[in-house]
Amino acid sequence: MGKKSKRNKRSSAAASTNSTSGTNTNKDESGRSKSTNNASGNSGSVAERLSRRGLCNPFTPTTQEELDAIVTQPTVSSNEDDPIKPPKDATCWICLEGIMDDNTEPLRRNCACRGDNNYAHLKCLVSLATSKSEDIWTGRVKAASNSDWLAFGWVWESCQNCKQYFAGKLRLDIANEYARSTEGMVGGVRAYRHIVACSWVTKSMFEVHNPCYPENYVLMESKYDKLLDLVQKTYPIYNQGINPALQYINFSLKRTEAETITNYSQTVASRIRMLDSISSVKSEELTKLYNKWNDLSSRSVQRFEDLEEISKKDPIMMQQLKDSILHVKSQMTYFKREFSHLSLEGLDGTLPDEKEDRNLVSN
């Protein structure tokens, strides 16, 4: 089959794929048949109920004002760190262009896609995710048959071709573009979308940047602190008891905060393990990090327990929260046993190795 015929075939496939971002009421994003109670119907009924009561509907399209407020420069795409490099005749599965079409943007791939025509440009991936994320948020389509408007982040996290999570540097580049595309929403009813994007950035950084190293840890610490500060500033927007839509987002915001604090504590724990293996590190620094980890872990458990109290009427959500609490508490128990020598009760201003040496000398 010639190049032109292959491209025509790919065009048809791409057109079929892209049609899911429209108003097709027969299938969801994963290609499964929808029930008659589709996303558009749900969104419309919610909008109507809120409108009748004179309440704000947050599930509306991004405004031009929010787009104009974006100030961060786009990510410069590079496939240097990608595990698989494209051949010269490779093409983007979205726009169907490649190097041979004088398109100089690097072709990327770090998912489960295979074949010379299953690479993609970062700009194309971002454009597709932006469009589909908007459709999910506004209720025009569903990410899956059992999902709702708050599943908008899935299209940024997973490849829309193979449905697998992105990995490595490509994952982080897309995550940064995700955060950039939503930064104009801060301070408004769609601010939660930016918080979810920033949360995904921190998760992606943990995969790409080893927090054991000081420069990486400082960078990640800054991201976590800024995100948690933004969460606190955003709560007043959604903390309105009379609006069920904002209540729903407010609950999800609390859960995102709990998960972020948990991930933050794991980042600090990784740094502690690295420093504890270096005998020259002063114990004061380790103690400070240990206390920070202990505080974050305790806060995480408290946040999840608060959510559990709110979710008593939802048995599925209750079980999920119980599992999260058990997971965090198990990590805390394990870590406290591993680094009991760093706790205030067991620290006398010397390193563990120095304590053992002193005991040997005294005996």
GUVEX-238043 format. One record per residue: residue number from 0; residue in three letters; x, z, y of N, C-alpha, C in turn. Coordinates in steps of 0.1 Angstrom, whole numbers, plus 5000, padded with zeros to 4 digits. Layout:
PT   i  aa n_c1 n_c3 n_c2 ca_c1 ca_c3 ca_c2 c_c1 c_c3 c_c2
PT NUM ALA    X    Z    Y     X     Z     Y    X    Z    Y
...
END
This chain:
PT   i  aa n_c1 n_c3 n_c2 ca_c1 ca_c3 ca_c2 c_c1 c_c3 c_c2
PT   0 MET 5008 5000 4988  5000  5000  5000 5009 5000 5012
PT   1 GLY 5006 4991 5022  5014  4990  5034 5012 5002 5043
PT   2 LYS 5021 5003 5053  5021  5014  5063 5008 5014 5071
PT   3 LYS 5003 5002 5075  4991  5001  5083 4979 5006 5075
PT   4 SER 4978 5002 5062  4967  5006  5053 4967 5021 5051
PT   5 LYS 4979 5026 5049  4980  5041  5047 4975 5048 5060
PT   6 ARG 4978 5043 5071  4974  5050  5084 4959 5049 5086
PT   7 ASN 4953 5037 5082  4939  5036  5083 4932 5046 5074
PT   8 LYS 4937 5048 5062  4932  5057  5053 4933 5071 5059
PT   9 ARG 4945 5074 5065  4947  5087  5071 4937 5090 5083
PT  10 SER 4935 5079 5090  4926  5080  5102 4912 5084 5097
PT  11 SER 4908 5078 5086  4894  5082  5081 4894 5096 5077
PT  12 ALA 4905 5100 5071  4905  5114  5066 4906 5124 5078
PT  13 ALA 4913 5120 5088  4915  5129  5100 4901 5129 5107
PT  14 ALA 4894 5118 5108  4881  5118  5115 4872 5127 5107
PT  15 SER 4872 5127 5094  4864  5135  5086 4867 5150 5089
PT  16 THR 4880 5153 5089  4885  5167  5092 4880 5171 5105
PT  17 ASN 4882 5163 5116  4879  5167  5129 4865 5168 5132
PT  18 SER 4856 5162 5123  4842  5163  5125 4837 5177 5124
PT  19 THR 4844 5186 5117  4839  5200  5115 4839 5207 5128
PT  20 SER 4846 5202 5139  4847  5209  5151 4835 5206 5160
PT  21 GLY 4826 5197 5155  4814  5193  5163 4803 5203 5160
PT  22 THR 4791 5197 5159  4779  5205  5157 4773 5203 5144
PT  23 ASN 4781 5199 5134  4776  5197  5120 4770 5210 5115
PT  24 THR 4758 5210 5112  4751  5222  5107 4751 5223 5092
PT  25 ASN 4757 5213 5085  4756  5213  5070 4767 5220 5063
PT  26 LYS 4779 5221 5070  4791  5227  5064 4798 5236 5074
PT  27 ASP 4806 5246 5068  4814  5254  5076 4828 5249 5077
PT  28 GLU 4837 5257 5083  4851  5252  5085 4858 5250 5071
PT  29 SER 4854 5257 5061  4861  5256  5048 4855 5245 5040
PT  30 GLY 4844 5238 5045  4838  5227  5038 4827 5231 5029
PT  31 ARG 4823 5244 5028  4812  5249  5020 4799 5246 5027
PT  32 SER 4789 5245 5020  4775  5243  5026 4771 5256 5032
PT  33 LYS 4765 5254 5044  4760  5266  5051 4746 5269 5047
PT  34 SER 4742 5281 5049  4728  5285  5047 4720 5280 5059
PT  35 THR 4707 5281 5059  4699  5276  5070 4701 5285 5082
PT  36 ASN 4705 5298 5080  4708  5307  5091 4722 5304 5096
PT  37 ASN 4724 5293 5102  4738  5289  5106 4743 5295 5119
PT  38 ALA 4756 5292 5122  4762  5298  5134 4755 5295 5146
PT  39 SER 4751 5282 5148  4744  5278  5160 4731 5286 5162
PT  40 GLY 4724 5288 5151  4711  5295  5152 4714 5310 5156
PT  41 ASN 4724 5316 5150  4727  5330  5153 4731 5331 5167
PT  42 SER 4740 5322 5172  4745  5323  5185 4734 5321 5195
PT  43 GLY 4725 5312 5192  4713  5309  5202 4704 5321 5202
PT  44 SER 4701 5327 5191  4692  5339  5191 4698 5351 5198
PT  45 VAL 4711 5353 5196  4718  5363  5203 4718 5361 5218
PT  46 ALA 4721 5348 5222  4721  5345  5236 4707 5347 5243
PT  47 GLU 4697 5343 5235  4683  5344  5240 4679 5359 5242
PT  48 ARG 4683 5367 5232  4679  5381  5232 4686 5388 5244
PT  49 LEU 4699 5385 5246  4707  5391  5257 4701 5386 5270
PT  50 SER 4697 5373 5271  4692  5368  5283 4679 5374 5287
PT  51 ARG 4670 5376 5277  4657  5382  5280 4659 5397 5285
PT  52 ARG 4669 5403 5281  4671  5417  5285 4680 5418 5298
PT  53 GLY 4684 5406 5303  4693  5405  5314 4707 5410 5312
PT  54 LEU 4712 5409 5299  4725  5414  5295 4735 5402 5294
PT  55 CYS 4748 5406 5296  4759  5396  5295 4761 5391 5281
PT  56 ASN 4763 5378 5280  4766  5372  5267 4781 5367 5267
PT  57 PRO 4789 5374 5260  4804  5371  5260 4807 5359 5252
PT  58 PHE 4798 5354 5243  4801  5343  5234 4798 5330 5241
PT  59 THR 4805 5328 5252  4803  5315  5260 4816 5308 5261
PT  60 PRO 4816 5295 5265  4829  5288  5265 4839 5293 5276
PT  61 THR 4851 5290 5273  4862  5293  5283 4859 5286 5296
PT  62 THR 4862 5293 5307  4859  5287  5320 4871 5280 5326
PT  63 GLN 4869 5271 5336  4881  5265  5342 4889 5275 5350
PT  64 GLU 4883 5285 5355  4890  5296  5362 4900 5303 5352
PT  65 GLU 4896 5305 5340  4905  5311  5330 4916 5302 5326
PT  66 LEU 4913 5289 5325  4924  5280  5322 4934 5279 5334
PT  67 ASP 4929 5279 5346  4938  5279  5358 4947 5291 5359
PT  68 ALA 4943 5302 5353  4950  5315  5354 4962 5315 5344
PT  69 ILE 4963 5306 5336  4975  5305  5326 4988 5302 5334
PT  70 VAL 4997 5311 5333  5010  5309  5340 5022 5308 5331
PT  71 THR 5021 5312 5318  5032  5311  5309 5035 5297 5305
PT  72 GLN 5047 5293 5305  5051  5279  5302 5049 5277 5287
PT  73 PRO 5046 5264 5283  5044  5261  5269 5057 5263 5261
PT  74 THR 5055 5266 5248  5066  5268  5239 5073 5255 5236
PT  75 VAL 5086 5255 5237  5094  5243  5234 5096 5242 5219
PT  76 SER 5090 5232 5213  5090  5230  5199 5103 5225 5193
PT  77 SER 5107 5231 5182  5120  5227  5175 5118 5230 5161
PT  78 ASN 5122 5221 5152  5121  5223  5138 5134 5227 5132
PT  79 GLU 5143 5231 5140  5157  5235  5135 5156 5246 5125
PT  80 ASP 5147 5256 5127  5146  5267  5117 5136 5265 5107
PT  81 ASP 5129 5254 5106  5119  5251  5096 5126 5248 5083
PT  82 PRO 5121 5253 5072  5128  5251  5059 5128 5237 5054
PT  83 ILE 5118 5228 5058  5118  5215  5054 5118 5205 5066
PT  84 LYS 5128 5196 5066  5129  5186  5076 5122 5173 5073
PT  85 PRO 5115 5167 5082  5108  5155  5079 5117 5143 5078
PT  86 PRO 5113 5134 5069  5120  5121  5068 5117 5112 5080
PT  87 LYS 5125 5102 5082  5124  5094  5094 5110 5087 5095
PT  88 ASP 5104 5084 5084  5091  5077  5085 5079 5087 5084
PT  89 ALA 5081 5100 5085  5071  5110  5084 5061 5109 5096
PT  90 THR 5049 5112 5095  5039  5112  5105 5031 5125 5106
PT  91 CYS 5025 5127 5118  5017  5139  5120 5003 5137 5114
PT  92 TRP 4998 5146 5106  4986  5144  5099 4974 5145 5109
PT  93 ILE 4976 5149 5121  4966  5151  5131 4965 5138 5140
PT  94 CYS 4976 5135 5146  4976  5123  5155 4981 5110 5148
PT  95 LEU 4987 5112 5136  4991  5100  5128 5003 5093 5134
PT  96 GLU 5010 5100 5143  5022  5094  5150 5035 5101 5145
PT  97 GLY 5046 5094 5146  5059  5100  5142 5070 5094 5150
PT  98 ILE 5082 5096 5145  5094  5091  5152 5093 5076 5154
PT  99 MET 5089 5069 5144  5088  5054  5144 5078 5049 5154
PT 100 ASP 5069 5058 5159  5059  5055  5169 5064 5059 5183
PT 101 ASP 5077 5062 5184  5083  5066  5197 5078 5079 5202
PT 102 ASN 5072 5087 5193  5068  5101  5196 5080 5110 5193
PT 103 THR 5086 5116 5203  5099  5123  5202 5097 5138 5199
PT 104 GLU 5084 5143 5199  5082  5157  5196 5085 5160 5182
PT 105 PRO 5092 5170 5178  5096  5173  5164 5084 5175 5156
PT 106 LEU 5084 5170 5144  5074  5172  5134 5077 5185 5127
PT 107 ARG 5067 5194 5124  5069  5207  5119 5061 5209 5106
PT 108 ARG 5066 5218 5097  5058  5221  5086 5064 5234 5080
PT 109 ASN 5056 5244 5078  5060  5256  5071 5047 5263 5065
PT 110 CYS 5041 5256 5056  5029  5260  5050 5029 5255 5036
PT 111 ALA 5017 5252 5030  5017  5247  5016 5015 5231 5016
PT 112 CYS 5015 5225 5028  5013  5210  5028 5025 5203 5021
PT 113 ARG 5022 5192 5015  5033  5184  5009 5031 5169 5012
PT 114 GLY 5041 5161 5011  5041  5147  5014 5046 5143 5027
PT 115 ASP 5050 5131 5029  5056  5126  5041 5046 5126 5053
PT 116 ASN 5033 5125 5050  5023  5124  5060 5016 5137 5063
PT 117 ASN 5022 5148 5059  5016  5161  5060 5025 5171 5069
PT 118 TYR 5031 5165 5079  5038  5173  5090 5029 5173 5102
PT 119 ALA 5032 5180 5112  5024  5180  5124 5032 5184 5136
PT 120 HIS 5028 5179 5148  5034  5183  5160 5028 5196 5165
PT 121 LEU 5036 5205 5171  5031  5218  5176 5020 5216 5185
PT 122 LYS 5021 5206 5194  5010  5204  5204 4997 5200 5197
PT 123 CYS 4998 5192 5186  4986  5188  5179 4980 5200 5172
PT 124 LEU 4988 5209 5166  4983  5221  5159 4976 5230 5169
PT 125 VAL 4982 5231 5181  4977  5240  5192 4964 5234 5197
PT 126 SER 4963 5221 5199  4951  5215  5204 4939 5216 5194
PT 127 LEU 4942 5214 5181  4932  5215  5171 4927 5230 5170
PT 128 ALA 4937 5240 5170  4933  5254  5169 4925 5258 5181
PT 129 THR 4929 5253 5193  4921  5257  5205 4907 5252 5205
PT 130 SER 4905 5240 5200  4891  5234  5199 4883 5241 5189
PT 131 LYS 4888 5244 5177  4881  5250  5167 4878 5265 5170
PT 132 SER 4888 5272 5176  4886  5286  5179 4875 5287 5189
PT 133 GLU 4874 5278 5199  4864  5278  5209 4850 5276 5202
PT 134 ASP 4850 5267 5193  4837  5264  5186 4832 5276 5178
PT 135 ILE 4841 5283 5172  4838  5295  5164 4833 5306 5173
PT 136 TRP 4840 5308 5184  4836  5319  5194 4822 5316 5200
PT 137 THR 4819 5304 5203  4807  5301  5209 4795 5299 5199
PT 138 GLY 4799 5299 5186  4789  5298  5176 4785 5284 5172
PT 139 ARG 4792 5274 5176  4789  5261  5172 4792 5258 5157
PT 140 VAL 4802 5264 5152  4805  5263  5138 4809 5277 5133
PT 141 LYS 4811 5279 5120  4815  5291  5114 4828 5289 5107
PT 142 ALA 4837 5299 5107  4850  5298  5100 4848 5299 5085
PT 143 ALA 4837 5306 5081  4833  5307  5067 4819 5311 5066
PT 144 SER 4812 5309 5055  4798  5311  5054 4794 5326 5057
PT 145 ASN 4803 5335 5054  4800  5349  5056 4807 5355 5069
PT 146 SER 4812 5347 5078  4819  5352  5090 4810 5350 5102
PT 147 ASP 4815 5355 5114  4808  5354  5126 4817 5350 5137
PT 148 TRP 4813 5352 5150  4821  5347  5161 4835 5353 5162
PT 149 LEU 4837 5365 5157  4850  5372  5158 4860 5367 5148
PT 150 ALA 4857 5356 5140  4867  5350  5131 4874 5339 5138
PT 151 PHE 4874 5338 5151  4880  5327  5159 4895 5326 5157
PT 152 GLY 4902 5337 5153  4916  5337  5152 4921 5330 5139
PT 153 TRP 4913 5329 5129  4917  5323  5117 4924 5309 5118
PT 154 VAL 4918 5301 5127  4923  5287  5128 4937 5287 5135
PT 155 TRP 4941 5298 5141  4955  5299  5147 4965 5304 5136
PT 156 GLU 4960 5311 5126  4968  5318  5117 4971 5309 5104
PT 157 SER 4962 5300 5101  4963  5292  5089 4963 5277 5092
PT 158 CYS 4970 5269 5084  4970  5255  5085 4956 5250 5081
PT 159 GLN 4950 5241 5090  4937  5236  5088 4937 5224 5077
PT 160 ASN 4949 5221 5073  4950  5210  5062 4950 5216 5048
PT 161 CYS 4960 5226 5046  4961  5232  5033 4955 5245 5032
PT 162 LYS 4950 5251 5043  4943  5264  5044 4952 5276 5041
PT 163 GLN 4966 5274 5041  4975  5285  5039 4980 5290 5052
PT 164 TYR 4985 5303 5052  4991  5309  5064 5003 5301 5068
PT 165 PHE 5005 5299 5081  5018  5294  5086 5029 5305 5083
PT 166 ALA 5041 5301 5083  5052  5311  5080 5064 5308 5090
PT 167 GLY 5073 5317 5090  5085  5316  5098 5084 5313 5113
PT 168 LYS 5093 5305 5118  5093  5302  5132 5081 5295 5137
PT 169 LEU 5076 5286 5128  5064  5278  5132 5052 5288 5134
PT 170 ARG 5051 5298 5126  5040  5308  5128 5042 5315 5141
PT 171 LEU 5054 5319 5145  5056  5326  5157 5053 5317 5169
PT 172 ASP 5058 5304 5168  5055  5294  5179 5040 5292 5182
PT 173 ILE 5033 5291 5171  5018  5289  5172 5012 5302 5178
PT 174 ALA 5017 5313 5173  5011  5326  5178 5014 5328 5193
PT 175 ASN 5026 5324 5198  5028  5325  5212 5020 5315 5220
PT 176 GLU 5017 5303 5214  5008  5294  5221 4993 5299 5221
PT 177 TYR 4990 5306 5210  4977  5313  5209 4975 5323 5221
PT 178 ALA 4985 5331 5223  4985  5341  5233 4985 5335 5247
PT 179 ARG 4992 5324 5248  4993  5317  5261 4979 5311 5265
PT 180 SER 4973 5305 5255  4960  5298  5258 4949 5308 5262
PT 181 THR 4951 5321 5259  4940  5330  5262 4944 5340 5273
PT 182 GLU 4956 5339 5279  4960  5349  5289 4951 5349 5301
PT 183 GLY 4945 5338 5304  4936  5338  5316 4923 5346 5314
PT 184 MET 4920 5350 5302  4908  5357  5299 4909 5372 5301
PT 185 VAL 4921 5377 5304  4924  5392  5306 4915 5396 5318
PT 186 GLY 4908 5407 5316  4900  5413  5327 4886 5409 5326
PT 187 GLY 4882 5399 5317  4868  5394  5316 4862 5397 5303
PT 188 VAL 4850 5392 5300  4843  5395  5288 4850 5388 5276
PT 189 ARG 4859 5379 5278  4865  5373  5267 4880 5378 5265
PT 190 ALA 4883 5389 5271  4896  5395  5270 4900 5399 5256
PT 191 TYR 4890 5402 5247  4893  5405  5233 4900 5394 5226
PT 192 ARG 4897 5381 5230  4904  5370  5224 4919 5370 5226
PT 193 HIS 4923 5374 5238  4937  5375  5241 4944 5387 5234
PT 194 ILE 4936 5398 5233  4942  5409  5225 4944 5406 5211
PT 195 VAL 4935 5399 5205  4937  5394  5191 4949 5385 5190
PT 196 ALA 4951 5376 5200  4962  5367  5200 4975 5375 5201
PT 197 CYS 4976 5385 5210  4988  5393  5211 4991 5401 5199
PT 198 SER 4980 5405 5192  4982  5413  5180 4988 5404 5169
PT 199 TRP 4984 5391 5169  4990  5382  5159 5004 5378 5163
PT 200 VAL 5008 5379 5175  5022  5377  5179 5031 5388 5174
PT 201 THR 5026 5400 5175  5034  5411  5170 5036 5410 5155
PT 202 LYS 5025 5406 5148  5026  5405  5133 5036 5394 5129
PT 203 SER 5036 5383 5137  5045  5371  5135 5059 5375 5138
PT 204 MET 5061 5383 5148  5075  5387  5152 5081 5395 5141
PT 205 PHE 5073 5404 5135  5078  5412  5124 5084 5404 5113
PT 206 GLU 5077 5392 5110  5082  5383  5100 5095 5376 5103
PT 207 VAL 5096 5372 5116  5107  5364  5121 5119 5372 5125
PT 208 HIS 5116 5383 5133  5126  5391  5139 5128 5404 5131
PT 209 ASN 5139 5406 5125  5141  5418  5117 5142 5430 5127
PT 210 PRO 5133 5440 5127  5133  5451  5136 5145 5460 5134
PT 211 CYS 5152 5458 5123  5164  5467  5121 5175 5465 5132
PT 212 TYR 5175 5454 5138  5186  5451  5148 5181 5455 5161
PT 213 PRO 5190 5461 5169  5185  5467  5182 5178 5457 5192
PT 214 GLU 5184 5445 5193  5178  5435  5203 5164 5431 5198
PT 215 ASN 5162 5430 5185  5148  5426  5180 5139 5438 5182
PT 216 TYR 5144 5450 5179  5135  5462  5180 5130 5464 5194
PT 217 VAL 5139 5462 5204  5136  5464  5218 5125 5454 5222
PT 218 LEU 5127 5442 5217  5117  5431  5221 5103 5434 5215
PT 219 MET 5103 5439 5202  5091  5442  5195 5084 5454 5201
PT 220 GLU 5092 5464 5204  5087  5476  5210 5080 5473 5224
PT 221 SER 5086 5464 5231  5080  5461  5244 5066 5454 5242
PT 222 LYS 5066 5445 5232  5053  5438  5229 5042 5447 5225
PT 223 TYR 5046 5457 5216  5036  5467  5212 5031 5475 5223
PT 224 ASP 5040 5480 5231  5036  5489  5243 5027 5481 5252
PT 225 LYS 5030 5469 5255  5022  5461  5265 5008 5458 5258
PT 226 LEU 5008 5456 5245  4995  5453  5239 4986 5465 5239
PT 227 LEU 4992 5477 5235  4984  5489  5235 4979 5493 5249
PT 228 ASP 4987 5491 5259  4983  5493  5273 4972 5484 5277
PT 229 LEU 4972 5472 5273  4962  5462  5276 4949 5466 5269
PT 230 VAL 4950 5471 5257  4938  5476  5250 4931 5487 5258
PT 231 GLN 4939 5497 5262  4933  5508  5270 4926 5502 5283
PT 232 LYS 4932 5493 5289  4926  5487  5302 4914 5479 5299
PT 233 THR 4912 5474 5286  4901  5465  5283 4889 5473 5278
PT 234 TYR 4891 5485 5273  4879  5493  5268 4867 5494 5278
PT 235 PRO 4869 5496 5291  4858  5497  5300 4849 5485 5300
PT 236 ILE 4855 5473 5297  4847  5460  5297 4837 5461 5287
PT 237 TYR 4840 5466 5275  4831  5465  5263 4824 5478 5261
PT 238 ASN 4828 5489 5268  4822  5502  5265 4809 5503 5273
PT 239 GLN 4799 5495 5269  4786  5495  5276 4775 5496 5265
PT 240 GLY 4770 5508 5264  4761  5511  5253 4748 5503 5252
PT 241 ILE 4743 5497 5263  4731  5490  5262 4732 5475 5258
PT 242 ASN 4745 5470 5256  4747  5456  5253 4752 5455 5238
PT 243 PRO 4744 5451 5228  4748  5451  5214 4760 5442 5212
PT 244 ALA 4761 5431 5219  4772  5422  5217 4785 5428 5222
PT 245 LEU 4785 5435 5233  4797  5442  5238 4801 5454 5229
PT 246 GLN 4790 5460 5224  4793  5471  5214 4800 5466 5202
PT 247 TYR 4796 5455 5197  4802  5449  5185 4817 5446 5188
PT 248 ILE 4820 5440 5199  4834  5437  5203 4841 5450 5205
PT 249 ASN 4835 5460 5211  4842  5473  5213 4846 5479 5200
PT 250 PHE 4838 5478 5190  4842  5484  5177 4854 5476 5171
PT 251 SER 4853 5463 5172  4864  5454  5167 4877 5457 5175
PT 252 LEU 4875 5460 5188  4887  5463  5196 4894 5476 5191
PT 253 LYS 4885 5486 5188  4891  5499  5183 4898 5496 5170
PT 254 ARG 4893 5488 5161  4899  5485  5149 4913 5477 5151
PT 255 THR 4913 5468 5160  4925  5461  5163 4936 5471 5168
PT 256 GLU 4931 5480 5177  4941  5490  5182 4946 5499 5170
PT 257 ALA 4938 5503 5161  4943  5511  5149 4953 5503 5141
PT 258 GLU 4950 5490 5139  4959  5482  5131 4972 5480 5138
PT 259 THR 4971 5478 5151  4984  5476  5159 4992 5489 5159
PT 260 ILE 4986 5500 5160  4994  5513  5160 5001 5514 5146
PT 261 THR 4993 5511 5135  4999  5511  5122 5011 5502 5120
PT 262 ASN 5010 5490 5125  5021  5480  5124 5033 5485 5133
PT 263 TYR 5030 5491 5144  5040  5496  5153 5048 5507 5146
PT 264 SER 5041 5516 5139  5048  5527  5131 5057 5521 5121
PT 265 GLN 5052 5510 5114  5061  5504  5104 5073 5498 5110
PT 266 THR 5072 5492 5122  5084  5487  5129 5094 5497 5132
PT 267 VAL 5089 5509 5137  5098  5520  5140 5104 5525 5127
PT 268 ALA 5097 5526 5116  5102  5530  5103 5113 5521 5098
PT 269 SER 5112 5508 5100  5123  5499  5096 5135 5502 5104
PT 270 ARG 5134 5504 5117  5145  5507  5126 5152 5521 5121
PT 271 ILE 5144 5530 5118  5150  5543  5113 5158 5541 5101
PT 272 ARG 5153 5534 5091  5160  5531  5079 5174 5525 5081
PT 273 MET 5174 5516 5091  5187  5509  5094 5196 5519 5101
PT 274 LEU 5192 5527 5110  5200  5537  5117 5205 5548 5108
PT 275 ASP 5196 5552 5099  5199  5563  5090 5210 5559 5080
PT 276 SER 5212 5546 5078  5223  5541  5069 5236 5540 5076
PT 277 ILE 5236 5543 5089  5249  5542  5096 5253 5556 5100
PT 278 SER 5263 5561 5095  5267  5575  5097 5272 5578 5111
PT 279 SER 5275 5568 5119  5281  5570  5132 5270 5572 5142
PT 280 VAL 5257 5569 5138  5246  5571  5148 5243 5585 5151
PT 281 LYS 5241 5589 5163  5239  5603  5167 5225 5607 5162
PT 282 SER 5224 5619 5157  5211  5624  5152 5200 5625 5162
PT 283 GLU 5204 5627 5175  5193  5627  5185 5185 5614 5186
PT 284 GLU 5192 5603 5184  5184  5590  5185 5175 5589 5173
PT 285 LEU 5180 5593 5161  5172  5593  5149 5160 5602 5150
PT 286 THR 5162 5614 5156  5151  5624  5157 5141 5618 5167
PT 287 LYS 5145 5612 5178  5136  5606  5187 5127 5596 5181
PT 288 LEU 5133 5587 5173  5126  5576  5166 5116 5582 5155
PT 289 TYR 5121 5592 5148  5113  5599  5138 5100 5605 5144
PT 290 ASN 5102 5612 5155  5091  5618  5162 5081 5607 5167
PT 291 LYS 5087 5596 5171  5078  5585  5176 5070 5580 5164
PT 292 TRP 5077 5577 5153  5070  5573  5141 5059 5582 5137
PT 293 ASN 5062 5595 5137  5052  5605  5133 5040 5605 5142
PT 294 ASP 5042 5604 5155  5031  5603  5165 5023 5591 5163
PT 295 LEU 5029 5579 5161  5022  5567  5159 5013 5567 5146
PT 296 SER 5019 5573 5135  5012  5573  5123 5000 5583 5124
PT 297 SER 5002 5594 5130  4990  5603  5132 4979 5597 5141
PT 298 ARG 4983 5590 5151  4973  5583  5159 4966 5572 5151
PT 299 SER 4973 5565 5143  4967  5555  5135 4956 5561 5126
PT 300 VAL 4959 5572 5119  4950  5579  5110 4937 5583 5118
PT 301 GLN 4940 5589 5130  4929  5594  5138 4920 5582 5143
PT 302 ARG 4926 5571 5146  4918  5559  5151 4909 5554 5139
PT 303 PHE 4915 5553 5127  4907  5549  5116 4896 5559 5112
PT 304 GLU 4899 5572 5113  4888  5582  5110 4877 5581 5121
PT 305 ASP 4881 5579 5133  4870  5577  5143 4861 5565 5140
PT 306 LEU 4867 5554 5136  4859  5543  5132 4850 5545 5120
PT 307 GLU 4856 5553 5110  4848  5557  5099 4836 5565 5102
PT 308 GLU 4837 5573 5112  4825  5581  5117 4815 5572 5123
PT 309 ILE 4819 5561 5130  4810  5552  5136 4803 5543 5126
PT 310 SER 4810 5541 5115  4805  5531  5105 4797 5536 5093
PT 311 LYS 4792 5548 5094  4785  5555  5083 4773 5546 5077
PT 312 LYS 4767 5538 5085  4756  5530  5081 4760 5517 5074
PT 313 ASP 4773 5514 5074  4778  5502  5068 4787 5505 5057
PT 314 PRO 4782 5505 5044  4790  5510  5033 4803 5501 5030
PT 315 ILE 4802 5488 5033  4813  5479  5031 4824 5482 5041
PT 316 MET 4820 5484 5053  4830  5487  5064 4836 5501 5061
PT 317 MET 4828 5510 5057  4832  5524  5054 4843 5523 5043
PT 318 GLN 4841 5515 5033  4851  5515  5022 4864 5508 5027
PT 319 GLN 4863 5498 5035  4875  5492  5041 4883 5502 5049
PT 320 LEU 4876 5510 5057  4883  5520  5066 4889 5531 5057
PT 321 LYS 4882 5535 5047  4887  5545  5038 4900 5540 5031
PT 322 ASP 4900 5527 5028  4912  5521  5022 4924 5521 5032
PT 323 SER 4921 5518 5044  4931  5518  5055 4937 5532 5057
PT 324 ILE 4928 5542 5057  4932  5555  5059 4941 5560 5048
PT 325 LEU 4937 5557 5036  4945  5560  5024 4959 5554 5024
PT 326 HIS 4959 5541 5028  4972  5534  5029 4981 5540 5039
PT 327 VAL 4976 5543 5051  4985  5549  5061 4989 5563 5057
PT 328 LYS 4980 5571 5052  4984  5584  5047 4995 5584 5036
PT 329 SER 4993 5574 5027  5003  5573  5016 5017 5569 5022
PT 330 GLN 5017 5560 5032  5029  5557  5038 5036 5568 5045
PT 331 MET 5027 5576 5052  5033  5588  5059 5039 5598 5049
PT 332 THR 5032 5600 5038  5037  5610  5028 5051 5605 5022
PT 333 TYR 5051 5592 5019  5064  5587  5013 5075 5587 5023
PT 334 PHE 5072 5584 5035  5082  5583  5046 5087 5597 5049
PT 335 LYS 5078 5607 5050  5083  5620  5053 5092 5626 5042
PT 336 ARG 5089 5622 5030  5098  5627  5019 5111 5620 5020
PT 337 GLU 5111 5607 5023  5123  5599  5024 5132 5604 5035
PT 338 PHE 5126 5608 5046  5134  5612  5058 5131 5626 5062
PT 339 SER 5129 5635 5053  5126  5649  5056 5138 5656 5064
PT 340 HIS 5150 5650 5062  5162  5656  5069 5161 5653 5084
PT 341 LEU 5152 5644 5089  5151  5640  5103 5140 5648 5110
PT 342 SER 5132 5656 5103  5121  5663  5109 5127 5675 5117
PT 343 LEU 5119 5680 5126  5124  5691  5135 5127 5703 5126
PT 344 GLU 5120 5705 5115  5122  5717  5107 5136 5717 5100
PT 345 GLY 5141 5704 5097  5153  5704  5090 5165 5699 5097
PT 346 LEU 5164 5698 5111  5175  5692  5119 5182 5703 5127
PT 347 ASP 5195 5704 5126  5202  5714  5134 5212 5708 5143
PT 348 GLY 5210 5695 5146  5219  5688  5155 5231 5681 5148
PT 349 THR 5231 5680 5135  5241  5673  5128 5235 5663 5119
PT 350 LEU 5243 5653 5115  5239  5643  5106 5238 5648 5091
PT 351 PRO 5230 5642 5083  5229  5647  5069 5242 5648 5062
PT 352 ASP 5250 5638 5063  5263  5638  5056 5272 5649 5061
PT 353 GLU 5271 5652 5074  5279  5663  5080 5274 5676 5075
PT 354 LYS 5261 5678 5072  5255  5690  5067 5261 5693 5053
PT 355 GLU 5261 5682 5045  5266  5684  5031 5281 5687 5031
PT 356 ASP 5289 5681 5040  5303  5685  5041 5305 5699 5045
PT 357 ARG 5297 5704 5054  5298  5718  5058 5295 5728 5047
PT 358 ASN 5284 5724 5039  5280  5732  5028 5291 5733 5018
PT 359 LEU 5298 5722 5015  5309  5722  5006 5320 5730 5010
PT 360 VAL 5324 5730 5023  5335  5738  5028 5332 5753 5028
PT 361 SER 5319 5756 5031  5315  5770  5032 5315 5776 5018
PT 362 ASN 5312 5768 5008  5312  5773  4994 5326 5773 4988
END
